[in-house]
Amino acid sequence: MNGREIKRFIGRALYVAIGKRMPMSGARVSFGARRFRQFCAHLILDDCGKWVNIDKGVTFATDIKLGEGSGIGAGCSIPTGVSIGDNVMMGIDILMFTNEHRHDDIPVPMGKQGRTEVEPIVIGDDVWIGSRSLIMKGVTIGHGAIIAAGSVVTKDVPPYEIWGGNPARFLKSRLDGNAARDEVEPCESNVDKKA
């Protein structure tokens, strides 16, 4: 084991044994939970910004990127292959999926087929994801976007747009306040449309 692996092991052990169970970060009496979990995150993650907040009961992979000033709400599950930008807000119980069970070999039970390749999730800067949303594999959420609570995001969300529903669809733009549209091209910024 090299020095980095030892730090990661110590950070993970402290987080799982103590940090994950400490009170919510915003609780009146939190016993320094936010700072303790932040300390653990800096030991565990290779790419972790300053002033992050990982709340109570969060499960996260060791290879995620967590940008400066970003927060992961209580009970969230962040798998391998996720990149979270700066100043991202996440509500509680958000689930992300970067791969799934294979199901293409009919004679073999699905539980024995293994998993598909990881398709990364990328979340831009200054994004707000509402509580109990699901973010599916391969999705990119653009800078400044908002995902309404309880949404199931199955395709890319352009920058500065508000999406919601199951499956999530365009509701309006933060730039011009347009009402809902029937269709939106993935990753097409409203800034680019006006140029």
C-alpha positions in Angstrom: 0.0 0.0 0.0 1.3 3.4 -0.9 0.7 6.7 1.0 -2.3 7.6 -1.1 -4.0 4.2 -0.5 -3.3 4.4 3.2 -4.9 7.9 3.4 -7.9 6.7 1.4 -8.3 3.6 3.7 -8.1 5.8 6.9 -10.6 8.3 5.4 -13.0 5.6 4.3 -12.8 3.8 7.7 -13.5 7.1 9.6 -16.3 8.0 7.3 -18.1 4.7 7.5 -17.6 4.1 11.2 -18.3 7.7 12.4 -19.0 10.4 9.8 -21.8 8.7 7.9 -23.8 8.3 11.2 -23.2 11.8 12.6 -26.1 14.2 12.8 -27.2 16.3 9.8 -24.9 19.1 8.9 -27.5 21.8 9.6 -28.7 20.3 12.9 -28.7 22.6 15.9 -26.3 20.2 17.6 -24.1 18.5 15.0 -20.9 17.8 16.9 -18.9 19.2 14.0 -20.4 16.7 11.6 -19.9 18.8 8.5 -16.2 19.5 9.1 -15.6 15.9 10.1 -17.2 14.5 6.9 -15.3 17.2 4.9 -12.1 16.0 6.4 -12.9 12.4 5.5 -13.8 13.4 1.9 -10.4 15.1 1.4 -8.7 11.9 2.5 -10.9 9.6 0.3 -11.3 11.6 -2.9 -8.5 12.4 -5.3 -10.4 15.5 -6.6 -12.3 17.3 -3.8 -12.7 21.0 -3.6 -12.8 23.2 -0.5 -15.9 23.9 1.6 -17.7 20.8 0.5 -20.6 19.3 2.4 -21.4 15.6 2.5 -24.5 15.2 4.7 -25.6 12.2 6.8 -25.9 8.8 5.3 -24.4 9.6 1.9 -22.8 6.7 0.0 -20.2 7.7 -2.6 -17.5 6.0 -4.7 -13.8 7.0 -4.1 -13.2 8.1 -7.7 -15.9 10.8 -7.9 -15.0 14.5 -8.5 -16.6 16.9 -6.0 -16.2 20.6 -6.8 -15.6 23.5 -4.5 -18.5 24.6 -2.4 -20.7 21.7 -3.5 -23.0 19.8 -1.2 -24.5 16.3 -1.3 -27.7 15.9 0.6 -28.5 13.3 3.2 -29.1 9.7 2.0 -27.7 10.3 -1.6 -25.9 7.6 -3.5 -23.1 8.7 -5.8 -21.5 5.8 -7.8 -18.2 5.5 -9.7 -17.8 7.8 -12.7 -19.6 10.9 -11.5 -18.1 14.4 -11.8 -19.8 17.2 -9.8 -18.9 20.8 -10.6 -18.5 23.8 -8.2 -21.3 25.2 -6.1 -23.7 22.3 -6.8 -26.7 21.9 -4.5 -28.3 18.4 -4.0 -31.4 17.6 -2.0 -31.9 14.5 0.0 -32.1 10.9 -1.3 -30.8 11.5 -4.9 -29.8 8.4 -6.7 -27.4 8.2 -9.6 -26.7 5.2 -11.9 -23.7 5.0 -14.1 -24.2 1.4 -15.2 -26.9 -1.3 -14.9 -27.3 -5.1 -14.9 -26.8 -6.8 -18.3 -29.9 -8.5 -19.7 -29.0 -9.4 -23.3 -28.3 -13.1 -22.8 -31.8 -14.6 -22.4 -30.8 -18.1 -21.1 -28.6 -16.7 -18.4 -30.3 -15.1 -15.3 -29.9 -11.4 -15.3 -28.3 -11.5 -11.9 -25.5 -13.6 -13.3 -24.7 -11.6 -16.4 -22.7 -8.9 -14.7 -22.9 -5.2 -15.3 -22.6 -2.9 -18.3 -19.7 -0.5 -18.8 -19.7 2.7 -16.8 -21.2 5.7 -18.6 -20.2 8.8 -16.7 -22.5 11.4 -15.3 -21.3 15.0 -15.5 -22.9 17.8 -13.5 -21.8 21.3 -14.3 -21.2 24.3 -12.0 -24.0 26.0 -10.0 -26.6 23.2 -10.6 -29.5 22.5 -8.2 -30.9 19.0 -8.1 -34.1 18.5 -6.1 -34.7 15.8 -3.5 -35.4 12.2 -4.6 -34.4 12.7 -8.2 -32.9 9.9 -10.3 -30.0 10.7 -12.6 -29.4 7.9 -15.2 -26.2 6.8 -16.8 -24.4 9.0 -19.4 -26.3 12.2 -18.6 -24.7 15.6 -18.6 -26.4 18.4 -16.7 -25.3 21.8 -17.9 -24.1 24.8 -15.9 -26.8 26.6 -14.0 -29.5 24.0 -14.6 -32.2 23.1 -12.1 -33.8 19.6 -11.8 -37.2 19.6 -10.0 -37.6 17.3 -7.0 -38.6 13.7 -7.9 -37.5 13.9 -11.5 -36.0 11.1 -13.5 -33.3 12.5 -15.8 -32.7 10.2 -18.7 -31.1 12.7 -21.2 -28.8 15.7 -21.2 -30.1 18.9 -19.7 -28.8 22.1 -21.4 -27.3 24.9 -19.4 -29.6 27.3 -17.5 -32.7 25.2 -18.1 -35.2 23.9 -15.6 -36.4 20.3 -16.1 -38.8 18.2 -14.2 -41.0 15.1 -14.3 -40.8 11.4 -15.1 -39.1 11.3 -17.5 -37.7 14.8 -17.0 -38.6 17.3 -19.7 -37.9 21.0 -20.4 -40.1 23.3 -18.2 -38.5 26.7 -18.8 -35.3 28.6 -19.3 -33.6 30.6 -16.5 -32.3 33.0 -19.1 -35.6 34.1 -20.8 -38.4 32.5 -18.8 -39.9 30.8 -21.8 -42.8 28.4 -21.2 -42.4 24.7 -21.7 -41.4 23.5 -25.2 -42.4 20.2 -26.8 -38.9 19.1 -27.7 -35.3 20.2 -26.7 -32.1 19.2 -28.4 -29.7 17.8 -25.8 -26.7 19.9 -24.8 -27.9 22.9 -26.8 -27.4 26.0 -24.8 -29.8 28.9 -24.9 -26.8 31.2 -25.0 -25.7 29.6 -28.3 -29.2 30.0 -29.8 -29.2 33.7 -29.3 -25.8 34.2 -30.9 
